[in-house]
Amino acid sequence: MSLRVFRPAVRPFCFVLIGVTLLAVGLHPARGAEYYNGKSLSRRLSSLAEENPTLVRLQSIANSSGKRKVWLIELGKGTRQDRTTRPAMLVVAGIEGSDLIGCSTAVNWVEHLVEQYQDNAEIAKLLQTTTIYIVPRLNTDAAEHFFARLKLETSSSSKPVDDDHDGLLDEDGPEDLNEDGLITWMRIEDPEGEYILDPNDERLLLKADHLKGEVGAWRYLREGADNDHDERWNEDGRGGVNFNRNFPFNYEFFAADAGVHQVSEHETRALADFVIEHPNIGIVLTYGSADNLSKAPEGAEPAGWREPMTEIHQDDAGYYRAMGELYRESLGLDEELEDASVPGSFSDWMYYHRGRLSLAARAWSPAVAVELSEAAEEEEQEPQEQDSESGREENNKDEDERNQQERKELDWFDEYAPEAFVEWQPIEHPDFPGRRAEVGGYRPFALTNPPAEMVDEIAAKHADFLTKAALRLPRIGVRKIECRHLGRSVYEVEIQIENTGFLPTVLEHGQRTREVHPTRLVMELEDKSFLSGSRITNLPAIRGSGGMAELRYIVRVAEREKIDFEVVSMLAGNVKGSVELPDVE
């Protein structure tokens, strides 16, 4: 297959840590590092569906402004009725245009599940009892910038938008001033600037701290000129709407990239409609800039009924912590990293408005790369080397802690992907005649996507986590059925319903939103047959890991050998059973 692949020059990387993880979880061999453009993604998904028609189904849920299809993959065995009533998980990647690694990770998981179906009993059972939905790339237009001759990183769609509200569309965007094929950054020496050079690494800038007597000397801008002469630079470039800021919860009205109103775009509306039409989705994972897995969110007491929740319900927080621990374990992270939130995000909407367990993560970040690299180095160090390291830390105790994380990340790039940072180059800027101006900084997409050579190993770790997450969906079952004849065709019936999954049948906040209907037991009897109990009984939330609900009925039935019933759960599936009536002497 011919693929357009971005392969930056990278020094040999120590894959020991990642390779060990691959062996430990038994993941499939790599197909080869790649980032998909629109055409190669369509070909790959079509191929997977054609080669595995009983497992993989492919459909388009929307067309982008650029006339590209937004694909949705459905995995699972069984009839359509089976697949729409079983516990389900949804993965959304590429919701922000700069996220290429999330798309590759999602496709990699599909490949892994398909390849392991025949030989891995756990995965076979998963696909026979669970439905998995995947949107590998929601923002199809913005991702194409990665493959363009002129590389510009953007999270927003290509739909023209008047970002600066001056009546013109996309009239002041970034430009390639030094003609290197990259839209990077520029720093201009300016006494009114807010930045100073980082004394520990002058490739970086620091915000001047006036309390320390620092005076700003540099202005920091995206590479380009003031085309509309309003003394603002690149404030109205090409496009667009960031789909991960276009959902109803915590939506920012009038924000430049949030859209004209909530769910205003074809793509976001299609995703919202799909979610509403598939209420069996119990877990959602969104790859993007939001992150509640690297560091689990703190729980909070519920607000009053007239007030909206703005933090995770304290009774739901434990499930987020458990998923965060599972995520960090799969990636090989020993410590929590910083979390991140995005206003109007899809992941927040799915929890706060839809009541689902909604996870969010960056498929890769420099912070994760640094953490894994440091952990690997610590394991390799001898005790005396660790003492030496402690000495170096003592000597550097006066080092400015500002930018410390960014300096670590830049050191990582220097070691493993030196082309990620473009050295600052002097230019003559038309808007700043006579001033020192330089163009450089991180390449487009360098901070959001790893070098292509690392994609497969990273995706394999995520495949491990995604599979384990899907296995933790709630799952309803029948633990015990007892029936006792009381005389005169009257029977006492006891049914115990259990949840054999990990998650509860409904989160606390899911009950609050009322978007998750109660699990119910439906007896196949006429209403008049019930002396105690009713034909349809709503059950309370049933916790996971063996939680149980018990129902008792007294019914009068004649000339029957059994009573059929069905347990219906929106998120935990359906199960049918029968009460065998004892013989009457």
Secondary structure, 3 states (H helix, E strand, C coil): CCCCCCCCCCCCCCCHHHHHHHHHHCCCCCCCCCCCCHHHHHHHHHHHHHHCCCCEEEEEEEECCCCCEEEEEEECCCCHHHHHHCCEEEEECCCCCCCCHHHHHHHHHHHHHHHHCCCCHHHHHHHHHCEEEEECCCCHHHHHHHHCCCECCCCCCCCCCCCCCCCCCCCECCCCCCCCCECCEEEEECCCCCEEECCCCCCCEEECCHHHCCCCCEEEEECCCCCCCCCCCCCECCCCCCHHHCCCCCCCCCCCCCCCCCCCCHHHHHHHHHHHHCCCEEEEEEECCCECCCCCCCCECCCCCCCCCCCCECCCHHHHHHHHHHHHHHHCCCCCCCCECCCCCHHHHHHHCCCCEEEEECCCCHHHHHHHHHHHHHHHCCHHHHHHHHHHHHHCCCCCCCCHHHHHHHHHHHHHCHHHEEEEEEECCCCCCCCCEEEEEECCCCCCCCCHHHHHHHHHHHHHHHHHHHCCCCCEEEEEEEEEEEECCEEEEEEEEEECCCCCCCCHHHHHHCCCCCCEEEECCCHHHEEECCCEEECCCCCCCCEEEEEEEEEECCCCCEEEEEEEECCCEEEEEEEECCCCC
